[in-house]
Amino acid sequence: MWFFAVIFTLLTLAASSQDTVYARKVIKKLTSKECFGRGYLNNGLEIAAEFISSELKRLRAKPLFDRGYFQQFYFDVNTFPDKVSVTINGKALNPGEDYIISPESGSLKGNYKMRKKDSVTYISEEGQLAISLKKKLPYSVATETANYCEVDILKSKIMGEIKTAEVNVHSKLIKKYPNQNICAFVDGKENNDSMVIFSAHYDHLGGMGKKTFFPGANDNASGVSVVLNFVKYYAENPPKYKTVFVFFAGEEAGLIGSKYFVDNKTVDLKKIKFLINLDLLGTGDDGIMVVNGAILTKQFEILTKINSETNLVKEVRKRGKAQNSDHYWFTEAGVPAFFIYTLGGTAAYHDVHDVAEKLPLTDYVDVFKLITEFADRL
């Protein structure tokens, strides 16, 4: 009896290890220089999309559309395709590490005298350049171009007052950049009329100049890896209901891909039994947060009951409604949905430090088990 118990334990550990091995493979690919931040320079977004769709095909998930896995849509995006440089008081700064260009900034080149506006803001004499001192450097995505240039600089990198700034920034607004949601499904063994959806956004912030890019390991290569692991799991363990897997683009630009999916009624929204949206799944030291948990009390009780029975994660916390990820438009359309993210473990967010090597995947397997059991009990 003892022998079989040991063998079962080893097999369980091996299976769990394999889950994280595959997760690491996915995260490494999506955070690579080849994907260049999964944004709008160097075909980074397209390379990431091709990788995900190839994995879906390999795992034998069916395309949601007759034409394949992709649902295309378009939006404008501001980019910085050429080398960027910033020099303060004669000292050159490192892009990404020391400063970022505010994503809506327009092109600007020259040497400017700066005047202090307040304790953290400097303005050039003619107002075409603004400098803000920040404790962190979170980047973003802009869908339009401003008639000024703003530079955010890490406050710890500046000693004394800023007297002069030399900048070289070339911005390019790309009109109607082609994006694609990636959609697949596996059949349910009991019911193919109703469906459960697992979603995660695969886009990130892209790059800033020719060399600097934002890897986006926790945000959200981690969530993509979890959803791909769900594809693997349900291919081997057929679910009760038709199960749909959606990888959204345009999340960082304002939840554009998920809005397009909902507005176009890509699936019959009334047939969605539940949607589980996953983002920031690479930690878990302090448990998980469930957005909409305070609204969908019955479903939240199921989730917390499972965790109390299994003791998988440290804590299951709840929030109310929030427009902070791709679940939002489904919630607005009346679809029951949770947005789940892990807590603790890393401070890197929207910066160059959100890299695969530093992502702990602390409670990756246990969170996966908790969500799987929750979906089974729906």
C-alpha positions as CSV (number, residue, x, y, z in Angstrom):
1,M,0.0,0.0,0.0
2,W,2.8,2.4,0.9
3,F,4.6,1.6,-2.4
4,F,1.5,2.5,-4.5
5,A,1.0,5.7,-2.4
6,V,4.6,6.8,-3.2
7,I,4.2,6.0,-6.9
8,F,0.9,8.0,-7.0
9,T,2.6,10.9,-5.3
10,L,5.5,10.8,-7.7
11,L,3.2,10.6,-10.7
12,T,1.2,13.6,-9.4
13,L,4.4,15.6,-8.9
14,A,5.6,14.7,-12.4
15,A,2.4,15.8,-13.9
16,S,2.5,19.1,-12.0
17,S,6.1,19.6,-13.0
18,Q,5.2,19.0,-16.6
19,D,2.5,21.7,-16.4
20,T,5.1,24.3,-15.3
21,V,7.7,23.0,-17.8
22,Y,5.2,23.7,-20.6
23,A,4.3,27.0,-19.0
24,R,8.0,28.0,-18.9
25,K,8.3,27.1,-22.6
26,V,5.4,29.3,-23.5
27,I,6.5,32.2,-21.4
28,K,10.0,32.1,-22.7
29,K,8.8,32.2,-26.3
30,L,6.3,35.0,-25.7
31,T,8.9,37.2,-23.8
32,S,11.7,36.6,-26.3
33,K,13.3,39.4,-28.4
34,E,11.6,37.7,-31.4
35,C,8.2,38.6,-30.1
36,F,9.5,42.1,-29.1
37,G,7.0,42.8,-26.4
38,R,4.1,41.4,-28.4
39,G,3.3,44.8,-29.8
40,Y,3.4,46.9,-32.9
41,L,7.1,46.9,-33.9
42,N,9.1,44.2,-35.6
43,N,6.0,42.0,-36.2
44,G,6.1,41.0,-32.5
45,L,2.3,40.7,-32.1
46,E,2.0,38.6,-35.3
47,I,4.9,36.3,-34.3
48,A,3.2,35.7,-30.9
49,A,-0.2,35.0,-32.6
50,E,1.4,32.5,-35.0
51,F,3.0,30.7,-32.0
52,I,-0.2,30.5,-30.1
53,S,-2.3,29.3,-33.1
54,S,0.4,26.6,-33.9
55,E,0.1,25.4,-30.3
56,L,-3.7,25.2,-30.6
57,K,-3.3,23.2,-33.8
58,R,-0.7,20.9,-32.2
59,L,-3.0,20.3,-29.2
60,R,-5.9,19.5,-31.6
61,A,-8.1,22.4,-30.5
62,K,-10.7,23.2,-33.1
63,P,-10.8,26.7,-34.8
64,L,-13.8,28.7,-33.7
65,F,-14.2,30.0,-37.2
66,D,-14.6,28.3,-40.6
67,R,-11.6,30.4,-41.8
68,G,-9.4,29.4,-38.9
69,Y,-8.4,30.6,-35.4
70,F,-8.1,34.4,-36.1
71,Q,-10.7,37.1,-35.7
72,Q,-9.2,40.2,-37.2
73,F,-9.9,43.8,-36.2
74,Y,-8.0,47.1,-36.5
75,F,-7.1,50.2,-34.5
76,D,-4.6,53.1,-34.7
77,V,-1.4,52.9,-32.6
78,N,1.4,55.3,-31.9
79,T,4.9,53.8,-32.2
80,F,8.6,54.7,-31.8
81,P,10.3,52.7,-34.5
82,D,13.7,54.4,-34.6
83,K,16.4,54.8,-32.0
84,V,15.3,57.0,-29.1
85,S,17.8,59.0,-26.9
86,V,17.5,61.3,-23.9
87,T,20.4,63.2,-22.4
88,I,19.9,65.2,-19.1
89,N,22.4,67.9,-18.1
90,G,24.9,66.3,-20.5
91,K,24.5,62.8,-19.2
92,A,22.9,60.1,-21.5
93,L,20.2,57.9,-19.9
94,N,19.4,54.3,-20.7
95,P,16.0,53.7,-22.4
96,G,13.6,51.5,-20.4
97,E,15.9,51.4,-17.3
98,D,16.2,55.2,-16.7
99,Y,13.4,56.6,-18.8
100,I,10.4,55.9,-21.0
101,I,8.8,58.1,-23.7
102,S,5.2,58.7,-22.8
103,P,3.3,56.6,-25.4
104,E,1.2,59.4,-26.9
105,S,4.3,61.6,-27.6
106,G,5.0,63.1,-30.9
107,S,8.3,63.4,-32.7
108,L,10.9,65.8,-31.2
109,K,14.6,66.4,-31.8
110,G,16.8,69.1,-30.2
111,N,18.5,70.5,-27.1
112,Y,16.2,72.3,-24.7
113,K,16.5,74.6,-21.7
114,M,14.2,73.4,-19.0
115,R,12.3,75.2,-16.3
116,K,10.9,73.7,-13.1
117,K,7.1,73.6,-12.9
118,D,6.8,71.8,-9.6
119,S,8.8,69.3,-7.6
120,V,8.5,66.5,-10.2
121,T,7.8,68.3,-13.5
122,Y,10.0,70.3,-15.9
123,I,8.9,72.1,-19.0
124,S,10.9,73.4,-22.0
125,E,10.7,77.1,-22.6
126,E,8.3,76.8,-25.5
127,G,6.4,73.9,-24.0
128,Q,7.1,71.2,-26.6
129,L,8.9,69.0,-24.1
130,A,7.8,67.9,-20.7
131,I,9.8,65.8,-18.2
132,S,8.2,64.0,-15.2
133,L,10.1,62.4,-12.4
134,K,8.7,59.0,-11.4
135,K,9.3,56.4,-8.8
136,K,8.5,53.7,-11.3
137,L,8.4,53.6,-15.1
138,P,5.2,51.8,-16.2
139,Y,4.7,51.9,-20.0
140,S,1.5,51.9,-21.9
141,V,0.0,52.0,-25.4
142,A,-1.5,55.1,-27.1
143,T,-3.9,55.1,-30.1
144,E,-3.2,58.7,-31.1
145,T,-0.2,61.1,-31.3
146,A,0.1,64.3,-29.3
147,N,1.7,67.6,-30.5
148,Y,4.3,67.4,-27.7
149,C,6.8,65.0,-26.3
150,E,6.8,63.8,-22.7
151,V,9.6,61.9,-21.0
152,D,9.2,60.0,-17.7
153,I,12.5,59.6,-15.9
154,L,13.3,57.5,-12.8
155,K,13.6,60.0,-10.0
156,S,16.6,58.2,-8.5
157,K,18.6,58.8,-11.7
158,I,18.4,62.6,-11.4
159,M,20.7,64.5,-9.0
160,G,19.9,68.2,-8.5
161,E,17.9,70.3,-10.9
162,I,17.3,69.6,-14.6
163,K,18.8,72.4,-16.6
164,T,19.0,71.0,-20.1
165,A,17.6,68.1,-22.0
166,E,18.6,66.8,-25.4
167,V,16.0,64.4,-26.9
168,N,15.8,62.5,-30.2
169,V,12.4,60.9,-30.6
170,H,10.6,59.8,-33.8
171,S,7.0,58.8,-33.4
172,K,4.9,57.1,-36.1
173,L,1.1,56.7,-35.9
174,I,0.2,53.5,-37.7
175,K,-3.4,53.7,-39.0
176,K,-5.6,50.6,-38.7
177,Y,-3.0,48.2,-37.4
178,P,-4.2,44.7,-38.0
179,N,-4.9,42.8,-34.8
180,Q,-6.3,39.3,-34.2
181,N,-8.1,37.6,-31.4
182,I,-7.3,33.9,-31.4
183,C,-10.2,31.6,-30.7
184,A,-10.5,27.8,-30.4
185,F,-12.7,25.2,-28.7
186,V,-13.0,21.6,-27.6
187,D,-16.3,19.7,-27.6
188,G,-18.2,19.0,-24.4
189,K,-19.0,15.4,-23.6
190,E,-22.5,16.2,-22.3
191,N,-23.5,19.6,-23.7
192,N,-22.3,21.5,-26.7
193,D,-25.1,24.1,-26.6
194,S,-23.8,25.9,-23.5
195,M,-20.2,26.9,-23.2
196,V,-17.5,27.8,-20.7
197,I,-14.8,30.3,-21.9
198,F,-11.2,30.6,-20.7
199,S,-9.6,33.8,-21.8
200,A,-6.3,35.7,-21.6
201,H,-4.8,38.6,-23.5
202,Y,-1.6,37.8,-25.4
203,D,-0.7,41.4,-26.5
204,H,1.6,43.6,-24.5
205,L,3.3,46.9,-24.8
206,G,5.7,46.2,-27.6
207,G,8.9,48.2,-27.9
208,M,10.3,51.7,-27.6
209,G,13.0,52.3,-30.3
210,K,15.0,49.6,-32.0
211,K,16.3,47.7,-29.0
212,T,14.1,48.3,-25.9
213,F,11.1,46.1,-25.5
214,F,8.7,45.2,-22.6
215,P,8.7,41.4,-22.2
216,G,5.5,41.0,-20.3
217,A,6.1,37.8,-18.5
218,N,3.6,38.1,-15.7
219,D,1.4,40.4,-17.9
220,N,0.4,38.3,-19.6
221,A,2.5,35.5,-21.0
222,S,1.6,33.8,-17.7
223,G,-2.1,33.9,-18.4
224,V,-1.6,32.7,-21.9
225,S,0.4,29.7,-20.6
226,V,-2.4,28.8,-18.2
227,V,-5.1,28.9,-21.0
228,L,-2.8,26.8,-23.2
229,N,-2.4,24.4,-20.3
230,F,-6.2,24.2,-20.1
231,V,-6.3,23.3,-23.8
232,K,-3.9,20.4,-23.0
233,Y,-5.9,19.4,-20.0
234,Y,-9.3,19.3,-21.7
235,A,-7.9,17.5,-24.8
236,E,-7.1,14.6,-22.4
237,N,-10.1,15.1,-20.1
238,P,-13.1,16.1,-22.1
239,P,-15.2,18.8,-20.3
240,K,-18.9,18.6,-19.6
241,Y,-19.6,21.7,-21.7
242,K,-18.2,23.0,-24.9
243,T,-15.1,24.9,-23.8
244,V,-13.9,27.9,-25.7
245,F,-10.4,29.4,-25.4
246,V,-9.9,33.0,-26.4
247,F,-6.6,34.9,-26.6
248,F,-7.4,38.6,-26.9
249,A,-5.4,41.3,-28.6
250,G,-5.7,45.0,-27.9
251,E,-6.1,44.6,-24.2
252,E,-3.3,47.0,-23.3
253,A,-4.7,49.6,-25.8
254,G,-8.0,49.7,-23.9
255,L,-9.7,46.3,-24.0
256,I,-10.3,46.7,-27.7
257,G,-10.2,43.0,-28.7
258,S,-12.7,41.8,-26.1
259,K,-15.0,44.7,-27.0
260,Y,-14.9,43.7,-30.6
261,F,-15.6,40.0,-29.7
262,V,-18.6,41.0,-27.6
263,D,-20.0,43.7,-29.9
264,N,-19.9,41.4,-32.9
265,K,-21.6,38.6,-31.0
266,T,-18.8,36.2,-32.0
267,V,-20.6,33.5,-30.0
268,D,-24.2,33.6,-28.6
269,L,-23.6,35.4,-25.4
270,K,-26.7,33.9,-23.8
271,K,-25.1,30.4,-24.2
272,I,-22.0,31.3,-22.2
273,K,-22.4,29.6,-18.8
274,F,-19.4,31.3,-17.4
275,L,-16.2,33.1,-18.5
276,I,-12.9,32.9,-16.6
277,N,-10.5,35.6,-17.6
278,L,-6.8,35.1,-16.5
279,D,-4.1,37.7,-16.2
280,L,-1.0,38.1,-14.0
281,L,-0.9,34.4,-13.1
282,G,2.8,34.1,-12.5
283,T,2.9,34.5,-8.7
284,G,0.5,33.6,-5.9
285,D,2.5,34.0,-2.7
286,D,-0.5,35.9,-1.2
287,G,-3.3,34.0,-2.9
288,I,-5.6,35.2,-5.7
289,M,-8.0,38.1,-6.3
290,V,-11.4,37.5,-8.0
291,V,-12.9,40.5,-9.7
292,N,-16.7,40.2,-9.7
293,G,-16.4,37.9,-6.7
294,A,-18.4,40.4,-4.7
295,I,-21.2,40.5,-7.3
296,L,-21.4,36.8,-8.3
297,T,-21.7,35.6,-4.7
298,K,-23.0,32.1,-5.4
299,Q,-20.1,31.3,-7.8
300,F,-17.6,32.9,-5.4
301,E,-18.9,30.7,-2.6
302,I,-18.3,27.6,-4.8
303,L,-14.7,28.8,-5.4
304,T,-13.9,29.5,-1.8
305,K,-15.5,26.2,-0.7
306,I,-13.2,24.3,-3.0
307,N,-10.2,26.1,-1.7
308,S,-11.3,25.5,1.9
309,E,-11.6,21.8,1.1
310,T,-8.3,21.5,-0.7
311,N,-6.2,24.3,0.8
312,L,-4.7,25.1,-2.6
313,V,-4.0,28.8,-2.3
314,K,-3.3,31.0,0.7
315,E,-6.4,33.2,0.3
316,V,-9.2,33.8,-2.1
317,R,-10.0,37.5,-2.1
318,K,-12.9,39.3,-3.9
319,R,-13.5,42.6,-5.6
320,G,-16.5,44.1,-7.2
321,K,-17.0,45.2,-10.8
322,A,-13.8,46.7,-12.4
323,Q,-12.9,47.7,-16.0
324,N,-9.4,46.3,-15.6
325,S,-9.3,43.4,-18.0
326,D,-11.1,41.6,-20.8
327,H,-13.9,40.2,-18.7
328,Y,-15.4,43.6,-18.4
329,W,-17.3,43.8,-21.7
330,F,-18.8,40.3,-21.0
331,T,-19.9,41.5,-17.6
332,E,-21.5,44.6,-19.2
333,A,-23.3,42.3,-21.6
334,G,-24.8,40.2,-18.8
335,V,-22.4,37.3,-19.1
336,P,-21.3,35.8,-15.7
337,A,-17.5,36.2,-15.5
338,F,-14.6,36.2,-13.1
339,F,-11.3,37.9,-13.7
340,I,-8.7,36.0,-11.6
341,Y,-5.1,37.2,-10.9
342,T,-2.5,36.1,-8.4
343,L,-1.1,38.3,-5.6
344,G,2.4,39.0,-4.3
345,G,5.7,37.8,-5.5
346,T,6.8,40.4,-7.9
347,A,6.8,44.2,-8.3
348,A,7.6,44.2,-12.0
349,Y,4.6,45.6,-14.0
350,H,4.5,47.2,-17.5
351,D,8.3,47.7,-17.4
352,V,11.5,46.1,-18.8
353,H,11.9,44.1,-15.6
354,D,8.9,41.8,-16.1
355,V,11.0,39.0,-17.5
356,A,10.6,35.2,-17.7
357,E,13.7,34.5,-15.6
358,K,12.3,36.3,-12.6
359,L,8.8,35.0,-12.7
360,P,8.4,32.6,-9.8
361,L,5.2,30.7,-10.8
362,T,4.8,30.3,-7.0
363,D,1.4,28.8,-7.0
364,Y,0.9,28.1,-10.7
365,V,-0.1,24.4,-10.3
366,D,-2.4,25.0,-7.4
367,V,-4.2,27.9,-9.0
368,F,-4.7,25.7,-12.1
369,K,-6.2,22.9,-10.0
370,L,-8.5,25.4,-8.2
371,I,-9.8,26.9,-11.4
372,T,-10.2,23.4,-13.0
373,E,-12.3,22.1,-10.1
374,F,-14.4,25.3,-10.1
375,A,-15.1,24.9,-13.8
376,D,-16.1,21.3,-13.3
377,R,-18.6,22.2,-10.5
378,L,-20.3,25.0,-12.5
